[in-house]
Amino acid sequence: MSSERSGGVTPGAITPEDIVDVLRRGGPWMVFQPVVDATDLHVVGYEALARFPADTPGPEQWFAAATQCALAGALEGAALLHALDHADALAPELFLAVNLSPAALAADESLAEPLRHAARHRPIVLEVSEHSTVDEVENTLETLNGLRAAGVILALDDVGAGRSGLRQVITVRPDIVKLDAFVTRGIDSDPFRAAIAAAAIALAGQFDMTVVVEGIETETELGTVRELGAHLLQGFHLGRPAPVTDLRLPSEPPPPGQAE
């Protein structure tokens, strides 16, 4: 999930009618943020992120409101299908990471099918937020494991920001662990945050899990997480979310004045 957050607005500010109106207009539109290899900073994949009308709450609030009024499956499903529709615009070797909550998957189990189909053609990463409750995850664990068996890569998102901590890691046993921006923020000057990130990276290494560090916004944060041994990196300092039409494909030359 992107490090962007909208503060000060509660899910109650978004009504079911607002959500239905967005769905009638085709659902949220999608932007894509690069994820890079920590060794040489080349792009290895993109995370698809939903966007909603201007001057409204952020995506997190929209999806929380949809969950409260039993529209999670519809809203998250629309975002998922939009993201997968754009997959062909990306180079086939790049992974596409998509977000889908256990609540949405439980509300509409048919959402698993487009994920299975997409995974036949390119690496697909399904991000499950640590903010999900343990019960929500456990109720969909069979479906999640079925998706993994079909080739979908499972990631646990927002690690370090949720309420369930290591219990979610033990339950999901993800292929990828994404350290939340809360851990990354100021990591270059905070030994405690650095120690937590180092411990997470060491733990993941024992079980062949890949660690993505999110929320990198400065050059010094970048240098610190690379020294700690993170595998993949994501954040505004490395690339902001953009429409798929604005992404430069590997076959295209760089913009004037920029080197490869």
TAVEN-V333279 format. One record per helix or strand. SS is the DSSP state (a for helix, b for strand). FROM is the first residue (numbers start at 1). TO is the last residue. Records with the same first field share a line. If there is no record, write none. Layout:
BEGIN
SS=FROM-TO + FROM-TO
END
This chain:
BEGIN
a=11-13 + 16-24 + 59-68 + 72-85 + 87-89 + 102-107 + 111-119 + 134-139 + 141-149 + 166-172 + 181-184 + 191-206 + 219-228 + 244-246
b=29-37 + 43-51 + 95-99 + 124-129 + 153-159 + 176-179 + 210-213 + 232-233 + 242-242
END
